[in-house]
Amino acid sequence: TTSVPGLLKIDLDLHLDGRGWFKEGYQSAKLSAQGFPPFEVVQSNVSFNAEVGVTRGIHAEPWDKYVSLAHGEAFAAIVDLRDGPTFGRVETVELHPGNALFVPRGCGNSYQTTTPDVVYTYLVNAHWSPSAKYTLIQAFDPELGIPWPIGEADAIRSDADRGHPPFASLRR
């Protein structure tokens, strides 16, 4: 568990040998036995990021998300954007192929690559739709205090992510 209710950090076993590694990235029965919430996967997505410093988010989607890396390393920052006592709480995690995150709906998800050639995979329990309601906030908003490994000036971001509103806009 983490300081954000429902946000779970999962340690995965990497089986290494001279060929590389193998991991069981998601196994419903084993995770359920350890208290993982019901999670019916309906879509699998992959994001490839060639360069160090690629920064995506912060996006809160209307579905739960199970995140894992197939290659590389990334710094993840999750912000609780749900109404309640933990609204605005930030949790950060160093992602690598040996761990995963379960991000509950309503929590803002973002990450920054810290190695080249990062392969970011995620499972979701609702289909993507162009009409889906997202909550979007600025990743480098000083009010959040996220200790990004690579500063805003050197981060590689989309124009859309740069245009997200500040965190304070959610308080209105």
KAQUIZI-V525227 format. One record per residue. N is the residue number from 1. PHI is phi in radians with two decimals (NA if undefined). OMEGA is omega in radians with two decimals (none if undefined). Layout:
# KAQUIZI-V525227
n = [N	N]
phi = [PHI	PHI]
omega = [OMEGA	OMEGA]
This chain:
# KAQUIZI-V525227
n = [1	2	3	4	5	6	7	8	9	10	11	12	13	14	15	16	17	18	19	20	21	22	23	24	25	26	27	28	29	30	31	32	33	34	35	36	37	38	39	40	41	42	43	44	45	46	47	48	49	50	51	52	53	54	55	56	57	58	59	60	61	62	63	64	65	66	67	68	69	70	71	72	73	74	75	76	77	78	79	80	81	82	83	84	85	86	87	88	89	90	91	92	93	94	95	96	97	98	99	100	101	102	103	104	105	106	107	108	109	110	111	112	113	114	115	116	117	118	119	120	121	122	123	124	125	126	127	128	129	130	131	132	133	134	135	136	137	138	139	140	141	142	143	144	145	146	147	148	149	150	151	152	153	154	155	156	157	158	159	160	161	162	163	164	165	166	167	168	169	170	171	172]
phi = [NA	-2.35	-1.32	-1.76	-0.97	1.55	-1.41	-2.07	-1.83	-2.00	-1.56	-1.92	-1.48	-1.71	-1.75	-1.75	-2.68	-1.11	-1.55	2.47	-2.49	-2.34	-2.43	-1.61	-1.23	-2.65	-2.39	-0.93	-1.09	-1.14	-1.16	-1.04	-1.10	-1.75	1.68	-1.11	-1.22	-0.97	-2.64	-1.66	-1.27	-2.10	-2.70	-2.11	-2.24	-2.36	-2.13	-1.85	-2.30	-1.28	-1.91	-1.23	1.71	-1.08	-2.19	-2.09	1.87	-1.74	-2.21	-1.88	-1.85	-1.51	-2.69	-1.45	-2.43	-1.99	-1.90	-2.63	-1.80	-1.63	-2.75	1.55	-2.43	-2.62	-1.74	-1.80	-2.22	-2.03	-2.10	-1.31	-1.93	-1.53	-1.04	2.44	-1.19	-1.79	-0.96	1.56	-1.21	-1.95	-2.22	-2.07	-2.53	-1.47	-1.55	-2.69	-1.08	-1.62	-2.54	-2.65	-2.25	-1.83	-1.89	-1.27	-0.95	1.61	-1.67	-1.32	-1.94	-2.68	-2.69	-2.34	-1.28	-2.00	-2.36	-1.31	0.99	-1.48	-1.95	-1.82	-2.00	-2.65	-1.83	-2.30	-1.89	-2.66	-1.29	-1.11	-2.56	-1.14	-1.68	-1.07	-1.60	-1.84	-1.91	-2.13	-2.42	-1.24	-1.14	-1.76	-1.11	-1.06	-1.07	-1.35	1.15	-1.28	-1.48	-0.97	-1.12	-2.07	-1.18	-0.99	-1.11	-1.82	-1.30	-1.77	-2.34	-1.37	-1.05	-1.06	-1.14	-1.10	-1.54	-1.11	-1.25	-1.25	-0.99	-1.01	-1.15	-1.37	-1.50	-1.29]
omega = [-3.13	3.13	3.08	-3.11	3.12	3.09	-3.07	3.02	-3.08	3.04	-3.11	3.08	3.01	3.10	-3.03	2.93	-3.07	-3.14	-3.05	-3.14	3.04	3.02	2.97	-2.99	3.14	3.10	-2.98	-3.06	-3.13	-3.14	3.12	3.14	3.13	3.07	3.09	-3.09	3.05	-3.04	3.12	-3.10	3.09	-3.11	3.08	-3.10	3.11	3.06	3.08	-3.11	-3.01	-2.97	2.99	3.08	3.05	-3.08	-3.12	3.07	0.41	-3.13	2.98	-3.07	-3.14	3.07	3.05	-3.03	3.05	-2.98	3.06	3.07	3.05	3.13	3.05	-3.13	-3.14	3.06	3.13	3.05	-3.14	-3.13	3.10	-3.12	3.11	3.06	3.10	-3.03	-3.14	3.09	3.13	3.14	-3.12	3.03	3.12	-3.10	2.99	3.14	3.07	-3.09	-3.12	3.06	-3.13	3.08	2.92	-3.09	-3.13	3.13	-3.13	3.05	3.13	-3.08	3.07	3.07	3.11	-3.13	3.13	3.01	3.05	3.02	3.11	3.06	-3.04	-3.13	3.06	3.09	3.12	-3.11	2.99	-3.13	3.03	3.10	3.11	3.13	3.14	3.14	3.11	2.91	-3.05	3.05	-3.09	-3.10	-3.07	3.11	-3.10	3.14	3.14	3.11	-3.14	-3.11	-3.12	3.11	-3.14	-3.06	-3.08	-3.09	-3.10	-3.13	3.09	-3.06	3.06	3.06	3.13	-3.14	3.10	-3.09	3.13	3.14	3.09	3.12	-3.11	-3.13	3.12	-3.10	-3.11	none]
